[in-house]
Amino acid sequence: MSVNAKVAGLLYEIGEILTIKGDRFRSRAYSMAAQRVTSLTEDISDIMERGELQEIPGIGQSIASTVTEYLETGESSILQELRESLPKGVPEMIELEGIGPKLAMRLHKELGIVSIETLEVAAKQQRIRDLKGFGEKSEKNILKAIEEYRSRTDRFLLGEVLPIISGILSYMRDSKSVRVVEVAGSARRRKETVGDLDVLVSSIDPETVSDYFITMPPVERILAHGPTKSTVVLENKLQVDLRVIPPESYGAALQYFTGSKEHNVKLRTIGVRAGFKLNEYGLFDRETDELIAAEKEEEIYKALGMDWMPPELRENTGEIEDAIKGTLPNLVELKDLKGDLHVHSDWSDGRASIEDMVQKAISMDLEYLTITDHTKTLGIANGLDEIRLREQIAKVRILDEEYPEIKVLTGTECDILGDGTLDLSDEVLREVDWVIASIHSGFRQDSDTITQRLIDAIHNEYVDTIGHPTGRLIQRRQGYNIDLDSILEAAANQDVMMEINCYPDRLDLSDVNSRRAKEYGVMVSLGSDAHIPKEMEFLPLGLSVARRGWLEAKDVANTYDVNELMKIKN
């Protein structure tokens, strides 16, 4: 587990216990800080060394002190005190999906639950259903949550891994013995979480490459070291496997280790039917063992009668069939993106001025940027009411004139309230360029209620896109219990977009749901959800989701210039 993940876990746990204690304000503060730490693109220890902890959104003096103590000593006095104040088993139960602090305390008090094991026994003995407000379905959900909890693996967020990959590739390319180096596996396919890394190097001097690899600065332990294969564990506990491949078979190895398993199985089946055998060494004639292709991926796919497929598509979800027919989508690319449609500033819960965010957008060569701060109901985020939003609109328009090299758009991330109405009046919503409607409360409403909230928001004539539509937090919280098909149908009818929120632990819509949106004819918007300038660099994460969702440039709002965008939204 990385340092950032450890710190985030610490803050999450403090937040959960504070909830039990009834201190909702501090609980929310710690939980929001944990979310920000999870999404950092650099080691939080380095940030502490620079004295910049309080520059992280959501981290004030008190939480910064907690983080500093933990990083310097490995312990937290506040967490220790809070843990000692809780009944046995309660913190453990909170880790289960669907069991919050109040429910955990109730299970402990009324049934004497002191661990997940005793909770499982109680559920199997059908004792939980006898409690007021529970039933057979509740017991089944608890047993399912226990099963999911036990099946969790140590995986890293894609946003956490990509900077590590960049460092590894840069380091390996400095070796004169390395001809080509790529990271394969789920990271190359840009899955939202990564278990380990497969580094493939093309070289005629494998021993030198392997020796160089194990001396990387982040290496903590060497698990294996050989001339063609080595395995190390980095300081953040991420395992990295190196394979050194002869140049003449590099393409075959890259194809094989990129996967997915399902993609490769289908590919090999097609190869067998055509009289070939395919493995990590190449594509061969089954009868003569003659090598057909191996040096380049493209040659292998071509020999099998299909187009080369972008790694993001290789999940055996129809890409092979389309590659054979020559009908693969022309996936959206980073160069296509012209703007960021979701950023915050210090007017709400951001930690940078609007001007700072504008300057960052200019440095990224973006053509436009939309300022979308929170609204009044989200008090902990210092949300804007109608008066403050109008003041911000005036400020944004001044900055738009001061920076002619970029178009600065007015906007809002407007809360969808419990009854489906919006947090701001239509009178002010019509004055901004871009309206994101998002849910930030009432996550546990029943499916019909929360689905209808979203549909009601979609029917507001001023809403342009639905922010982080399912509300999931990767590895932390499942999405809302919604009827997504009904929501997408409504969005298609109302010409309302769905957002791919690019924040590393959101990536919401997911790749699968983004593809569903496309099938309904619903356009998506990408928003970094940045709260500091550097977080605007999250845009490529959302792009990866779009590509895995088979989206083309025409399917993504950010690929249109600002004039086209305003026409589309209207």
C-alpha positions as CSV (number, residue, x, y, z in Angstrom):
1,M,0.0,0.0,0.0
2,S,1.3,3.4,-0.9
3,V,2.0,6.2,1.6
4,N,-0.9,8.2,0.1
5,A,-3.2,5.2,0.5
6,K,-2.1,4.8,4.1
7,V,-2.7,8.4,4.9
8,A,-6.1,8.4,3.2
9,G,-7.0,5.2,5.1
10,L,-6.1,7.0,8.4
11,L,-8.2,10.0,7.6
12,Y,-11.2,7.9,6.5
13,E,-11.1,5.9,9.7
14,I,-11.0,9.0,11.8
15,G,-13.9,10.4,9.9
16,E,-16.0,7.2,10.4
17,I,-15.4,7.2,14.1
18,L,-16.2,10.9,14.4
19,T,-19.5,10.1,12.7
20,I,-20.2,7.5,15.4
21,K,-19.5,10.1,18.0
22,G,-22.0,12.4,16.4
23,D,-19.4,15.0,15.2
24,R,-20.7,15.2,11.7
25,F,-18.8,18.4,10.7
26,R,-15.3,17.1,11.6
27,S,-16.3,13.7,10.2
28,R,-17.1,15.2,6.8
29,A,-13.9,17.3,6.9
30,Y,-11.7,14.2,7.5
31,S,-13.5,12.2,4.8
32,M,-13.2,14.9,2.2
33,A,-9.5,15.2,3.1
34,A,-9.1,11.5,2.6
35,Q,-10.6,11.7,-0.8
36,R,-8.2,14.4,-1.8
37,V,-5.2,12.5,-0.6
38,T,-6.3,9.4,-2.5
39,S,-6.3,11.3,-5.7
40,L,-2.9,13.0,-5.3
41,T,-0.5,12.5,-8.2
42,E,2.6,12.8,-6.0
43,D,3.8,11.4,-2.7
44,I,2.2,13.2,0.2
45,S,5.5,13.0,2.1
46,D,7.1,15.2,-0.5
47,I,4.3,17.7,-0.1
48,M,4.9,17.7,3.7
49,E,8.6,18.3,3.2
50,R,7.8,21.4,1.2
51,G,5.5,22.6,4.0
52,E,2.5,22.5,1.5
53,L,0.1,20.1,3.2
54,Q,-2.5,22.9,3.7
55,E,-2.4,23.6,-0.1
56,I,-4.2,20.3,-0.6
57,P,-8.0,20.9,-0.9
58,G,-9.8,20.0,2.3
59,I,-6.7,19.9,4.6
60,G,-6.5,22.7,7.1
61,Q,-4.2,23.2,10.1
62,S,-5.7,20.5,12.3
63,I,-5.8,17.7,9.7
64,A,-2.3,18.7,8.5
65,S,-1.0,18.2,12.0
66,T,-2.6,14.8,12.1
67,V,-1.0,13.9,8.7
68,T,2.4,15.2,9.8
69,E,2.4,13.2,13.0
70,Y,1.6,10.0,11.1
71,L,4.2,10.6,8.4
72,E,6.9,11.3,11.0
73,T,6.0,8.6,13.6
74,G,3.9,6.1,11.8
75,E,1.2,6.6,14.5
76,S,-1.7,8.9,15.1
77,S,-2.6,9.9,18.7
78,I,-6.1,11.1,17.7
79,L,-6.9,7.8,15.9
80,Q,-5.6,5.8,18.8
81,E,-7.8,7.7,21.3
82,L,-10.8,7.3,19.0
83,R,-10.3,3.6,18.5
84,E,-10.0,3.0,22.3
85,S,-13.3,4.8,22.8
86,L,-15.2,2.4,20.5
87,P,-16.7,-1.0,21.3
88,K,-14.9,-4.0,19.9
89,G,-15.8,-4.9,16.3
90,V,-17.5,-1.6,15.4
91,P,-14.7,-0.2,13.2
92,E,-14.3,-3.5,11.4
93,M,-18.1,-3.6,10.6
94,I,-17.9,-0.1,9.1
95,E,-15.7,-1.4,6.4
96,L,-18.6,-3.4,5.0
97,E,-20.6,-2.0,2.1
98,G,-24.0,-0.7,3.4
99,I,-23.1,-0.7,7.1
100,G,-22.5,2.8,8.4
101,P,-21.5,3.9,11.9
102,K,-25.0,4.0,13.4
103,L,-25.9,0.6,12.1
104,A,-22.6,-0.9,13.3
105,M,-23.3,0.5,16.8
106,R,-26.8,-0.9,16.8
107,L,-25.7,-4.4,15.8
108,H,-23.2,-4.3,18.6
109,K,-25.6,-3.1,21.2
110,E,-28.6,-5.2,20.2
111,L,-26.9,-8.5,19.1
112,G,-23.5,-8.3,20.7
113,I,-21.7,-8.3,17.4
114,V,-18.0,-8.0,18.1
115,S,-16.5,-8.9,14.7
116,I,-17.3,-9.7,11.1
117,E,-17.2,-13.3,11.9
118,T,-19.9,-13.0,14.6
119,L,-21.9,-10.8,12.2
120,E,-21.8,-13.5,9.6
121,V,-23.0,-16.1,12.1
122,A,-25.9,-13.9,13.2
123,A,-26.9,-13.3,9.5
124,K,-26.8,-17.1,8.7
125,Q,-28.8,-17.8,11.9
126,Q,-31.4,-15.3,10.7
127,R,-31.2,-13.3,13.9
128,I,-30.7,-9.9,12.2
129,R,-34.1,-10.0,10.4
130,D,-35.7,-9.9,13.9
131,L,-34.4,-6.4,14.5
132,K,-36.8,-3.5,13.8
133,G,-36.3,-2.2,10.3
134,F,-34.5,-5.3,9.0
135,G,-35.7,-8.3,7.0
136,E,-34.5,-11.2,5.0
137,K,-33.1,-8.9,2.2
138,S,-31.0,-7.1,4.8
139,E,-29.4,-10.3,5.9
140,K,-28.6,-11.3,2.3
141,N,-27.1,-7.9,1.7
142,I,-24.9,-8.2,4.8
143,L,-23.7,-11.7,3.7
144,K,-22.9,-10.3,0.3
145,A,-21.0,-7.4,1.8
146,I,-19.0,-9.8,3.9
147,E,-18.1,-11.9,0.8
148,E,-17.1,-8.8,-1.2
149,Y,-15.0,-7.5,1.8
150,R,-13.1,-10.8,1.9
151,S,-12.5,-10.9,-1.8
152,R,-10.9,-7.5,-2.0
153,T,-7.3,-7.4,-3.3
154,D,-4.7,-4.7,-3.0
155,R,-5.1,-2.8,-6.1
156,F,-4.0,0.7,-7.0
157,L,-6.0,3.4,-8.6
158,L,-5.0,4.1,-12.2
159,G,-4.4,7.7,-11.3
160,E,-1.9,6.7,-8.7
161,V,-0.1,4.3,-10.9
162,L,0.3,6.4,-14.1
163,P,3.0,8.7,-12.6
164,I,4.9,5.7,-11.4
165,I,4.7,4.2,-14.9
166,S,6.0,7.5,-16.3
167,G,9.0,7.4,-13.9
168,I,9.8,3.7,-14.8
169,L,9.6,4.3,-18.5
170,S,11.8,7.4,-18.2
171,Y,14.3,5.5,-16.1
172,M,14.5,2.5,-18.4
173,R,14.8,4.6,-21.5
174,D,18.0,6.1,-20.1
175,S,19.7,2.8,-20.5
176,K,21.5,2.4,-23.9
177,S,20.7,-1.3,-23.8
178,V,17.0,-0.7,-24.0
179,R,15.6,-0.5,-27.5
180,V,11.9,-0.2,-26.6
181,V,10.1,-0.3,-23.3
182,E,6.4,-0.4,-22.6
183,V,4.1,-1.3,-19.7
184,A,1.6,-4.0,-20.6
185,G,-1.2,-5.6,-18.7
186,S,-4.2,-3.8,-17.3
187,A,-2.3,-0.6,-17.0
188,R,-1.8,-0.5,-20.8
189,R,-5.5,-1.2,-21.2
190,R,-6.1,1.7,-18.8
191,K,-8.3,-0.2,-16.4
192,E,-9.4,1.9,-13.4
193,T,-7.4,-0.1,-11.0
194,V,-4.1,-2.0,-11.4
195,G,-2.8,-4.9,-9.4
196,D,0.8,-5.0,-10.6
197,L,2.9,-3.8,-13.5
198,D,4.4,-5.8,-16.4
199,V,7.3,-3.9,-18.0
200,L,8.4,-5.3,-21.4
201,V,11.8,-4.3,-22.8
202,S,13.2,-5.1,-26.2
203,S,16.9,-5.7,-26.0
204,I,19.8,-7.8,-27.2
205,D,21.6,-7.3,-23.8
206,P,19.1,-8.7,-21.3
207,E,21.5,-9.1,-18.3
208,T,22.5,-5.5,-18.4
209,V,18.9,-4.4,-18.7
210,S,17.9,-6.6,-15.8
211,D,20.7,-5.4,-13.6
212,Y,19.8,-1.8,-14.4
213,F,16.1,-2.4,-13.6
214,I,16.6,-3.7,-10.1
215,T,18.6,-0.6,-9.1
216,M,15.6,1.7,-9.7
217,P,15.4,4.3,-6.9
218,P,11.9,3.3,-5.7
219,V,12.8,-0.4,-5.4
220,E,12.3,-1.7,-1.8
221,R,12.7,-5.4,-2.3
222,I,14.0,-7.7,-5.0
223,L,11.8,-10.9,-5.3
224,A,13.5,-12.4,-8.3
225,H,16.5,-11.5,-10.5
226,G,17.4,-13.2,-13.7
227,P,18.7,-12.3,-17.2
228,T,15.3,-12.2,-18.8
229,K,12.9,-11.8,-15.9
230,S,13.1,-9.9,-12.7
231,T,10.5,-8.9,-10.1
232,V,10.7,-6.1,-7.6
233,V,8.4,-4.4,-5.0
234,L,8.5,-0.6,-4.9
235,E,8.3,1.5,-1.8
236,N,4.5,1.9,-2.2
237,K,4.2,-2.0,-2.3
238,L,3.4,-2.1,-6.0
239,Q,4.9,-5.2,-7.6
240,V,6.7,-4.7,-10.9
241,D,7.7,-7.6,-13.2
242,L,10.3,-7.1,-15.9
243,R,10.5,-9.2,-19.0
244,V,13.4,-8.7,-21.5
245,I,12.4,-9.8,-25.0
246,P,14.5,-10.3,-28.1
247,P,13.6,-7.6,-30.6
248,E,12.3,-10.1,-33.2
249,S,9.5,-11.3,-30.9
250,Y,8.7,-8.1,-29.0
251,G,5.4,-7.5,-30.7
252,A,4.1,-11.0,-29.8
253,A,5.1,-10.6,-26.1
254,L,3.5,-7.1,-26.0
255,Q,0.3,-8.4,-27.4
256,Y,0.2,-11.4,-25.1
257,F,1.0,-9.6,-21.8
258,T,-1.3,-6.7,-22.6
259,G,-4.3,-9.1,-22.5
260,S,-7.0,-9.2,-21.5
261,K,-7.2,-12.9,-20.9
262,E,-10.6,-13.1,-22.5
263,H,-9.3,-11.2,-25.6
264,N,-6.3,-13.5,-26.0
265,V,-8.4,-16.7,-25.6
266,K,-10.7,-15.5,-28.4
267,L,-7.8,-14.5,-30.5
268,R,-6.1,-17.9,-30.1
269,T,-9.3,-19.7,-30.9
270,I,-9.6,-17.8,-34.2
271,G,-5.9,-18.6,-34.9
272,V,-6.4,-22.3,-34.4
273,R,-9.3,-22.3,-36.8
274,A,-7.1,-20.6,-39.4
275,G,-4.3,-23.1,-38.9
276,F,-2.1,-21.0,-36.6
277,K,-0.9,-21.1,-33.0
278,L,-0.4,-17.9,-31.0
279,N,1.7,-17.4,-27.9
280,E,4.0,-14.9,-26.3
281,Y,6.8,-15.8,-28.8
282,G,4.8,-15.3,-32.0
283,L,2.2,-16.5,-34.5
284,F,3.2,-19.8,-36.0
285,D,1.9,-22.2,-38.6
286,R,0.5,-25.2,-36.7
287,E,1.8,-27.8,-39.0
288,T,5.2,-26.5,-40.0
289,D,6.0,-24.3,-36.9
290,E,7.0,-21.6,-39.4
291,L,7.0,-18.2,-37.8
292,I,4.4,-16.0,-39.4
293,A,4.6,-12.8,-37.3
294,A,6.2,-11.7,-34.0
295,E,8.1,-8.4,-34.3
296,K,5.1,-6.1,-34.3
297,E,1.6,-6.3,-32.9
298,E,0.1,-5.0,-36.0
299,E,1.7,-7.8,-38.1
300,I,0.1,-10.4,-35.8
301,Y,-3.4,-9.0,-36.0
302,K,-3.0,-8.5,-39.8
303,A,-2.0,-12.1,-40.3
304,L,-5.1,-13.1,-38.4
305,G,-7.2,-11.1,-40.8
306,M,-8.1,-8.2,-38.6
307,D,-7.2,-4.6,-37.8
308,W,-4.9,-3.6,-34.9
309,M,-7.0,-2.8,-31.8
310,P,-6.2,0.0,-29.3
311,P,-5.3,-1.7,-26.0
312,E,-8.3,0.0,-24.2
313,L,-10.7,-2.1,-26.3
314,R,-9.1,-5.5,-25.7
315,E,-11.8,-7.0,-23.4
316,N,-13.6,-9.4,-25.7
317,T,-16.6,-7.2,-25.9
318,G,-17.0,-7.1,-29.7
319,E,-13.7,-5.5,-30.7
320,I,-12.4,-8.6,-32.4
321,E,-15.5,-9.0,-34.5
322,D,-15.3,-5.3,-35.5
323,A,-11.6,-5.6,-36.2
324,I,-12.4,-8.4,-38.7
325,K,-15.1,-6.3,-40.4
326,G,-12.9,-3.2,-40.3
327,T,-15.5,-1.2,-38.3
328,L,-13.6,-0.4,-35.1
329,P,-14.4,3.0,-33.7
330,N,-12.0,5.9,-34.2
331,L,-11.4,6.5,-30.5
332,V,-11.2,10.0,-29.1
333,E,-7.6,11.1,-28.4
334,L,-6.0,13.6,-26.0
335,K,-5.3,16.0,-28.8
336,D,-9.0,16.2,-29.5
337,L,-9.9,17.7,-26.1
338,K,-10.3,21.5,-26.2
339,G,-11.6,22.3,-22.7
340,D,-12.3,21.2,-19.2
341,L,-16.0,21.4,-18.2
342,H,-15.8,20.9,-14.4
343,V,-13.4,22.8,-12.1
344,H,-13.7,24.4,-8.7
345,S,-12.1,27.5,-7.2
346,D,-11.7,29.1,-3.8
347,W,-15.2,30.5,-4.1
348,S,-16.4,27.2,-2.8
349,D,-14.2,24.3,-1.7
350,G,-11.3,24.8,-4.1
351,R,-7.9,25.9,-2.9
352,A,-6.9,28.2,-5.8
353,S,-8.3,31.3,-7.3
354,I,-10.2,31.4,-10.6
355,E,-7.2,33.1,-12.2
356,D,-4.9,30.4,-11.0
357,M,-7.1,27.8,-12.7
358,V,-7.3,29.9,-15.8
359,Q,-3.5,30.1,-16.0
360,K,-3.2,26.4,-15.6
361,A,-5.7,25.8,-18.4
362,I,-3.6,28.1,-20.6
363,S,-0.5,26.1,-19.8
364,M,-2.3,23.0,-20.9
365,D,-3.2,24.6,-24.2
366,L,-6.9,24.4,-23.6
367,E,-9.2,26.6,-25.6
368,Y,-11.8,27.0,-22.8
369,L,-12.4,26.4,-19.1
370,T,-15.6,26.3,-17.2
371,I,-15.8,27.4,-13.5
372,T,-18.4,25.2,-11.8
373,D,-18.4,25.8,-8.0
374,H,-20.8,24.1,-5.6
375,T,-24.1,25.6,-4.6
376,K,-25.6,26.7,-1.3
377,T,-27.0,23.5,0.1
378,L,-23.5,22.0,0.2
379,G,-22.6,24.2,3.2
380,I,-19.4,22.4,4.1
381,A,-18.1,23.2,0.6
382,N,-18.9,26.9,1.0
383,G,-21.5,26.6,-1.8
384,L,-22.7,29.7,-3.6
385,D,-26.2,31.1,-3.4
386,E,-27.8,33.2,-6.1
387,I,-26.2,36.4,-5.0
388,R,-22.6,35.0,-4.8
389,L,-23.0,33.2,-8.1
390,R,-23.9,36.4,-9.8
391,E,-20.9,38.0,-8.3
392,Q,-18.8,35.2,-9.6
393,I,-20.3,35.5,-13.0
394,A,-19.1,39.1,-13.1
395,K,-15.7,38.1,-12.0
396,V,-15.4,35.3,-14.6
397,R,-16.4,37.7,-17.4
398,I,-13.7,40.2,-16.4
399,L,-11.1,37.4,-16.4
400,D,-12.4,36.2,-19.8
401,E,-11.6,39.7,-21.2
402,E,-8.2,39.8,-19.5
403,Y,-7.1,36.4,-21.0
404,P,-8.0,36.5,-24.7
405,E,-6.0,33.3,-25.3
406,I,-8.7,31.2,-23.6
407,K,-12.5,31.4,-23.2
408,V,-13.5,31.3,-19.6
409,L,-17.1,30.1,-19.2
410,T,-19.4,30.7,-16.3
411,G,-21.0,27.6,-14.7
412,T,-22.2,25.8,-11.6
413,E,-22.2,22.4,-10.1
414,C,-25.8,22.7,-8.8
415,D,-27.0,20.3,-6.1
416,I,-30.0,18.0,-6.9
417,L,-32.1,18.2,-3.8
418,G,-33.9,15.3,-2.1
419,D,-37.1,16.0,-4.0
420,G,-35.4,16.3,-7.5
421,T,-35.5,20.1,-7.6
422,L,-32.3,22.1,-8.1
423,D,-30.5,24.1,-5.4
424,L,-30.6,27.4,-7.4
425,S,-33.5,29.2,-9.1
426,D,-34.0,29.0,-12.9
427,E,-33.5,32.7,-13.0
428,V,-29.9,32.4,-12.1
429,L,-29.3,29.1,-13.9
430,R,-30.2,30.7,-17.2
431,E,-27.4,33.3,-16.7
432,V,-24.5,30.8,-16.7
433,D,-22.9,29.1,-19.7
434,W,-22.7,25.6,-18.2
435,V,-24.9,23.8,-15.6
436,I,-23.8,20.5,-14.0
437,A,-26.5,18.9,-11.8
438,S,-25.1,16.5,-9.2
439,I,-26.2,14.5,-6.2
440,H,-24.2,15.0,-3.0
441,S,-26.7,13.7,-0.4
442,G,-29.4,11.1,0.1
443,F,-27.3,8.3,-1.4
444,R,-29.3,5.6,0.3
445,Q,-32.7,6.5,-1.0
446,D,-34.5,3.7,-2.7
447,S,-34.0,3.1,-6.4
448,D,-37.2,4.7,-7.6
449,T,-36.7,7.8,-5.5
450,I,-33.1,8.5,-6.5
451,T,-33.7,7.6,-10.1
452,Q,-36.6,10.0,-10.2
453,R,-34.4,12.7,-8.6
454,L,-32.0,12.4,-11.5
455,I,-34.7,12.3,-14.1
456,D,-36.4,15.4,-12.7
457,A,-33.0,17.2,-12.9
458,I,-32.6,16.1,-16.5
459,H,-35.9,17.7,-17.3
460,N,-34.8,21.1,-16.0
461,E,-34.3,23.1,-19.2
462,Y,-31.1,24.7,-18.0
463,V,-29.2,21.5,-17.0
464,D,-26.4,20.6,-19.5
465,T,-24.9,17.5,-17.9
466,I,-25.3,15.2,-14.9
467,G,-22.2,15.2,-12.7
468,H,-20.7,11.9,-11.5
469,P,-24.0,10.2,-12.4
470,T,-23.7,7.0,-10.3
471,G,-22.0,8.5,-7.3
472,R,-19.5,5.7,-6.9
473,L,-16.1,6.0,-5.2
474,I,-13.7,3.3,-6.5
475,Q,-12.8,0.8,-3.8
476,R,-14.7,2.9,-1.2
477,R,-18.4,3.2,-2.2
478,Q,-20.7,1.5,-4.7
479,G,-22.8,3.7,-6.8
480,Y,-26.4,4.7,-6.1
481,N,-29.1,2.1,-6.5
482,I,-30.5,3.7,-9.8
483,D,-32.1,2.6,-13.0
484,L,-29.5,3.8,-15.3
485,D,-31.3,2.8,-18.5
486,S,-34.3,5.0,-17.5
487,I,-31.9,7.9,-16.8
488,L,-30.1,7.5,-20.1
489,E,-33.4,7.3,-21.9
490,A,-34.5,10.6,-20.3
491,A,-31.2,12.2,-21.0
492,A,-31.4,11.2,-24.7
493,N,-34.9,12.6,-24.9
494,Q,-33.9,15.9,-23.3
495,D,-30.5,16.2,-25.0
496,V,-28.8,16.3,-21.6
497,M,-25.2,14.9,-21.3
498,M,-23.7,12.5,-18.8
499,E,-20.4,13.4,-17.2
500,I,-17.3,11.3,-17.0
501,N,-15.8,12.7,-13.8
502,C,-12.1,12.4,-14.2
503,Y,-11.2,12.4,-10.5
504,P,-9.1,9.3,-9.9
505,D,-11.4,7.6,-7.4
506,R,-14.6,8.5,-9.3
507,L,-14.1,7.9,-13.1
508,D,-17.9,8.1,-13.2
509,L,-19.5,7.2,-15.6
510,S,-17.5,4.1,-15.8
511,D,-16.3,2.6,-19.1
512,V,-19.2,0.2,-19.4
513,N,-21.7,2.9,-18.6
514,S,-20.1,5.3,-21.0
515,R,-20.6,2.8,-23.7
516,R,-24.3,2.4,-22.7
517,A,-24.7,6.2,-22.9
518,K,-23.3,6.1,-26.4
519,E,-25.8,3.4,-27.4
520,Y,-28.6,5.6,-26.1
521,G,-27.3,8.5,-28.2
522,V,-26.2,10.5,-25.1
523,M,-23.2,12.6,-25.4
524,V,-20.7,12.7,-22.5
525,S,-18.7,15.6,-21.0
526,L,-15.3,15.3,-19.3
527,G,-14.6,17.2,-16.2
528,S,-11.4,17.1,-14.1
529,D,-13.4,18.1,-11.0
530,A,-10.1,19.9,-10.1
531,H,-9.9,21.8,-6.8
532,I,-6.3,22.9,-7.4
533,P,-4.6,23.7,-10.7
534,K,-2.5,20.4,-10.8
535,E,-5.7,18.3,-10.6
536,M,-6.7,19.6,-14.0
537,E,-4.1,17.0,-15.2
538,F,-6.8,14.4,-14.4
539,L,-8.4,14.9,-17.7
540,P,-6.5,12.1,-19.4
541,L,-7.9,9.6,-16.8
542,G,-11.4,10.5,-18.0
543,L,-10.2,10.2,-21.6
544,S,-9.1,6.6,-20.8
545,V,-12.6,5.8,-19.6
546,A,-14.1,7.3,-22.8
547,R,-11.7,5.2,-24.9
548,R,-12.5,2.1,-23.0
549,G,-16.2,3.0,-23.6
550,W,-15.7,3.0,-27.3
551,L,-16.3,6.7,-27.6
552,E,-15.2,8.7,-30.6
553,A,-14.5,12.5,-30.7
554,K,-18.1,13.2,-31.8
555,D,-19.4,11.6,-28.6
556,V,-17.5,13.8,-26.3
557,A,-18.5,17.4,-25.7
558,N,-15.0,18.6,-24.9
559,T,-13.8,17.9,-28.5
560,Y,-16.0,20.7,-29.9
561,D,-14.8,24.3,-30.0
562,V,-16.6,26.7,-27.6
563,N,-19.0,28.0,-30.3
564,E,-20.0,24.5,-31.4
565,L,-20.4,23.5,-27.7
566,M,-22.8,26.3,-27.0
567,K,-24.9,25.4,-30.0
568,I,-25.0,21.7,-28.9
569,K,-26.0,22.5,-25.4
570,N,-28.8,24.8,-26.6
